[in-house]
Amino acid sequence: MDHALKLTRSPDTVTADDVESLRAHGLDDRAVLDLTLVIAYFAFVNRIADGLGVDVEPGGPPHPSHD
C-alpha cells in the first residue's frame, strides 16, 4: 500500500530503493511490473473520469463538479 500511495501521490520520488523494498517483500520483477502497471492504470482512468466529470460508480456520490 505504501508503494501505491507513493507512486500515486508523488511518483517523482519513487527510487530504486523503493523497488528493492518490494523485492525484499518477495515480489519478483514481473510482480513489480504488474503492480506498477495496475497502479498507473487506475491513476490514468481516474484522471480521465475526473477530467470529464464522469461518475464512475452508479449510485455512488456525485462527482464534485456535478454539485
Backbone bond lengths (Angstrom), bond angles and torsions (degrees), N, CA, C in turn:
res aa  C-N    CA-C-N  psi(-1)  N-CA   C-N-CA  omega(-1)  CA-C   N-CA-C  phi
1 M - - - 1.455 - - 1.527 110.72 -
2 D 1.315 116.42 -38.92 1.468 118.97 179.78 1.521 110.82 -59.41
3 H 1.330 115.74 -41.05 1.462 119.42 -179.71 1.532 110.46 -65.55
4 A 1.308 117.13 -42.27 1.467 120.56 179.25 1.523 111.09 -61.61
5 L 1.322 116.88 -43.40 1.460 120.26 178.48 1.524 111.54 -63.73
6 K 1.325 116.06 -44.19 1.465 119.67 -178.72 1.525 110.75 -65.34
7 L 1.320 116.98 -44.92 1.457 120.56 -179.65 1.522 111.43 -64.93
8 T 1.315 117.37 -32.73 1.460 121.79 -179.89 1.523 112.24 -78.87
9 R 1.318 116.34 -46.31 1.472 120.41 -172.95 1.527 114.01 -85.77
10 S 1.322 117.45 -32.44 1.471 119.92 -177.97 1.528 109.94 -149.19
11 P 1.324 116.39 67.43 1.466 120.17 -174.84 1.527 113.88 -59.51
12 D 1.316 116.80 -25.58 1.461 119.95 -179.58 1.524 112.82 -70.84
13 T 1.324 117.27 -9.34 1.467 120.49 -179.78 1.528 112.75 -99.47
14 V 1.327 118.06 -3.22 1.462 121.01 178.79 1.532 108.03 -71.26
15 T 1.330 115.56 131.69 1.462 121.31 -177.10 1.527 110.99 -125.05
16 A 1.306 115.00 174.63 1.465 120.65 175.75 1.527 110.19 -60.02
17 D 1.314 117.90 -31.22 1.469 120.84 177.44 1.527 111.39 -62.74
18 D 1.332 116.87 -35.54 1.465 120.11 177.30 1.529 110.51 -64.65
19 V 1.315 116.05 -41.61 1.471 120.30 178.21 1.524 109.47 -65.83
20 E 1.306 117.22 -41.30 1.467 120.42 177.88 1.527 111.10 -62.32
21 S 1.317 117.16 -35.07 1.459 120.60 177.17 1.527 110.75 -63.22
22 L 1.320 116.45 -40.27 1.468 120.04 176.83 1.525 110.16 -63.21
23 R 1.316 116.24 -42.34 1.468 120.05 177.95 1.522 110.66 -62.72
24 A 1.326 116.88 -38.16 1.465 120.90 178.65 1.521 111.81 -63.65
25 H 1.337 116.06 -23.79 1.465 120.93 177.30 1.527 111.79 -90.38
26 G 1.339 116.21 8.78 1.460 119.75 172.80 1.523 115.83 100.81
27 L 1.317 118.50 3.42 1.455 119.41 179.17 1.525 109.75 -84.21
28 D 1.327 115.95 134.99 1.455 119.39 174.58 1.531 108.52 -89.99
29 D 1.323 116.80 179.51 1.464 119.99 -176.43 1.522 112.35 -57.80
30 R 1.317 117.56 -40.38 1.466 121.24 -179.83 1.526 110.74 -64.32
31 A 1.322 117.08 -41.40 1.468 120.87 179.70 1.530 110.65 -66.60
32 V 1.332 117.28 -38.35 1.469 120.46 177.41 1.520 109.23 -64.34
33 L 1.327 117.18 -43.72 1.468 120.98 177.16 1.521 110.87 -61.19
34 D 1.320 117.73 -49.01 1.466 121.01 -179.96 1.523 111.62 -59.29
35 L 1.323 116.71 -43.95 1.460 120.98 178.50 1.523 110.78 -60.06
36 T 1.320 116.14 -46.65 1.467 120.91 -179.33 1.523 111.02 -63.74
37 L 1.321 117.52 -41.80 1.465 120.74 179.18 1.523 111.99 -63.44
38 V 1.324 117.58 -41.85 1.468 120.65 179.79 1.528 110.59 -65.67
39 I 1.319 116.61 -44.87 1.466 120.03 179.41 1.522 110.28 -61.52
40 A 1.329 116.86 -46.20 1.466 121.54 -179.19 1.520 111.36 -65.19
41 Y 1.330 117.48 -39.45 1.462 121.14 179.80 1.529 110.94 -61.64
42 F 1.321 116.83 -46.43 1.466 118.90 -179.35 1.520 111.73 -66.15
43 A 1.333 117.57 -36.47 1.464 120.38 175.67 1.524 109.66 -62.32
44 F 1.319 116.61 -44.04 1.466 123.16 179.27 1.532 111.08 -59.87
45 V 1.313 116.41 -51.68 1.464 121.06 -177.87 1.530 110.85 -64.30
46 N 1.317 117.08 -41.97 1.464 119.90 179.10 1.521 111.84 -63.17
47 R 1.317 117.39 -39.28 1.469 119.87 179.30 1.528 111.42 -67.47
48 I 1.316 116.96 -37.36 1.465 119.77 175.70 1.526 109.73 -63.77
49 A 1.326 116.71 -48.86 1.468 120.49 -179.21 1.525 110.66 -61.26
50 D 1.320 117.24 -44.37 1.464 120.53 178.91 1.519 110.95 -64.20
51 G 1.315 116.34 -42.03 1.462 120.46 -179.12 1.515 113.63 -64.84
52 L 1.319 116.19 -27.36 1.463 121.05 179.44 1.522 112.49 -99.93
53 G 1.321 117.23 -4.35 1.461 120.31 -179.16 1.509 113.02 70.73
54 V 1.320 116.80 31.87 1.461 122.07 -176.50 1.525 109.88 -85.60
55 D 1.337 116.46 134.65 1.455 121.50 171.04 1.523 106.59 -86.09
56 V 1.332 116.89 111.16 1.461 120.15 -175.09 1.520 113.21 -86.56
57 E 1.324 117.38 -13.27 1.455 120.62 178.88 1.521 109.33 -121.56
58 P 1.334 116.73 100.31 1.465 118.28 177.69 1.521 110.86 -54.82
59 G 1.308 116.22 132.06 1.452 121.12 -179.49 1.513 113.26 84.42
60 G 1.328 116.39 -6.06 1.463 120.48 178.74 1.516 110.14 -82.23
61 P 1.320 116.39 -177.17 1.457 119.34 178.69 1.525 110.70 -63.79
62 P 1.305 117.89 145.10 1.468 119.95 -179.28 1.515 111.23 -66.40
63 H 1.317 115.03 153.06 1.459 121.34 174.79 1.528 107.68 -62.88
64 P 1.342 118.78 140.58 1.484 120.77 -177.88 1.518 113.69 -52.92
65 S 1.311 118.28 -31.61 1.467 119.92 -178.61 1.524 112.08 -75.65
66 H 1.342 117.60 -6.86 1.465 121.11 -179.28 1.527 112.30 -98.29
67 D 1.317 117.25 3.70 1.477 120.09 -177.62 1.519 111.28 -71.92
